[in-house]
Amino acid sequence: MEARAIQRTVRQSARKMRLVIDLIRGRVVPEAYAILRFSKKLAAKQIHKVLKSAVANAEQRAQRANEALDVDRLRVKYAVVNEGSTLKRFTPAAMGRGTPILKRTSHVEIRVASEPAPAPKAAAPAAKAAAKPKGKARARKPAGKAAASARKGSR
């Protein structure tokens, strides 16, 4: 089961948000929640909202398909922050000029997917390991300058 959530035009620069999104990419959802909860970055709050929404979307999709879903088995499969539109503002500057202020925004997209249940491991047959014959160790040829002097001495 896979689900996604997108939040557009978050009022923070994509560069700052990528620092946080890199921490949770590929992690299990409960671990990602813990990382975001204890992060000091302001972006963690927005990313937490998006992750929570993606998990809720996965639950809804599983419920509609009448499938069982364990939220603790969900993993952050894809997490990306892209640049959004930039709000352009001006502030007064010296000598009647205006200095531009760029208020950057970003788009956050997170996809979560459930991991397959781990299959019970079968006991490995001991015959496979014993069947491999152990051969004689090959005599190695000396390498480098020592090899050249060994060859000259043997002539």
C-alpha positions in Angstrom: 0.0 0.0 0.0 1.4 3.4 -1.0 0.1 6.8 -0.3 1.3 10.4 -0.7 0.7 13.9 0.6 1.8 17.2 -0.8 1.9 20.6 0.8 2.4 23.5 -1.5 3.7 27.0 -0.9 5.1 26.5 2.6 6.6 29.8 3.7 10.1 28.6 4.2 13.0 28.2 1.7 13.5 24.8 0.2 17.1 24.8 1.2 16.3 25.0 4.9 13.6 22.4 4.6 15.8 19.9 2.7 18.1 19.7 5.8 15.2 18.2 7.8 13.7 16.0 5.0 17.1 14.4 4.5 16.9 13.1 8.1 13.7 11.1 7.6 14.1 9.8 4.0 14.0 6.0 4.0 13.1 5.7 7.7 10.2 3.8 9.3 7.3 6.2 10.1 7.5 5.9 14.0 11.2 6.7 13.8 10.6 9.6 11.4 7.9 11.0 13.8 10.4 10.9 16.7 13.1 12.7 14.6 10.7 15.4 13.6 9.3 15.9 17.1 12.7 16.5 18.7 14.2 18.5 15.9 14.9 22.2 16.6 14.3 23.3 13.0 11.1 25.2 12.2 10.7 23.1 9.1 10.2 20.0 11.1 6.7 21.1 12.2 5.6 21.5 8.6 7.1 18.2 7.5 5.5 16.5 10.4 2.1 17.7 9.2 2.8 16.4 5.7 4.0 13.0 7.0 0.9 12.7 9.3 -1.3 13.4 6.3 0.5 10.8 4.1 0.0 8.2 6.8 -3.7 9.1 7.1 -4.0 8.8 3.3 -2.5 5.3 3.5 -5.0 4.3 6.2 -7.9 5.6 4.1 -6.7 3.8 1.0 -6.3 0.5 2.9 -9.7 0.9 4.4 -11.4 1.5 1.0 -9.6 -1.5 -0.4 -10.6 -3.6 2.7 -7.0 -4.4 3.4 -5.1 -4.6 6.7 -2.5 -1.9 7.3 -0.1 -1.7 10.2 1.0 2.0 10.5 4.2 0.9 12.3 5.3 -1.0 9.1 5.0 2.1 6.9 8.3 3.5 5.5 9.1 6.9 4.1 9.7 5.8 0.5 10.0 9.2 -1.2 10.5 12.6 0.4 11.4 15.7 -1.6 11.2 19.5 -1.2 11.0 21.6 -4.3 11.1 25.3 -4.7 7.8 27.1 -4.9 7.0 30.6 -6.2 8.9 33.5 -4.7 7.1 36.4 -3.2 8.8 39.6 -4.3 8.6 42.6 -1.9 10.5 45.8 -1.7 11.8 47.8 1.3 12.9 51.4 1.2 16.6 52.1 0.8 18.8 55.2 0.8 18.4 57.9 -1.8 14.8 57.0 -2.7 15.6 53.5 -3.9 13.9 50.2 -3.2 15.8 47.0 -2.2 14.1 43.8 -3.2 13.2 41.1 -0.6 12.7 37.6 -1.9 10.3 35.6 0.3 10.9 32.0 -0.8 8.3 29.2 -0.6 8.6 25.5 -1.1 6.5 22.4 -2.0 6.9 19.3 0.2 6.0 15.8 -1.1 6.1 12.6 1.0 5.2 9.1 -0.1 4.9 6.3 2.4 4.7 2.6 1.5 4.2 -0.5 3.6 6.9 -3.0 3.9 6.1 -6.7 3.2 5.9 -8.8 6.2 9.2 -10.6 6.9 9.1 -14.2 5.9 10.2 -16.8 8.5 13.8 -17.8 7.7 14.2 -21.5 6.8 17.2 -23.3 8.3 20.1 -23.4 5.9 21.2 -26.9 5.1 24.6 -27.7 6.4 25.3 -29.9 3.4 25.7 -26.8 1.2 28.5 -25.4 3.3 30.2 -28.8 3.6 29.9 -29.6 -0.2 32.3 -26.8 -1.1 35.8 -28.4 -1.5 38.7 -26.6 -0.1 41.5 -26.6 -2.6 45.3 -26.1 -2.2 46.5 -22.6 -1.8 48.1 -21.4 -5.0 51.7 -20.2 -4.8 51.6 -16.4 -5.5 54.1 -14.8 -7.7 56.0 -11.9 -6.0 55.0 -8.5 -7.2 56.9 -5.2 -7.8 60.6 -4.6 -7.4 61.0 -7.7 -5.3 59.6 -9.8 -8.2 62.0 -8.3 -10.7 65.0 -9.0 -8.5 63.7 -12.5 -7.8 63.5 -13.1 -11.5 67.0 -11.8 -12.2 68.5 -13.9 -9.4 66.9 -17.1 -10.7 68.6 -16.8 -14.1 
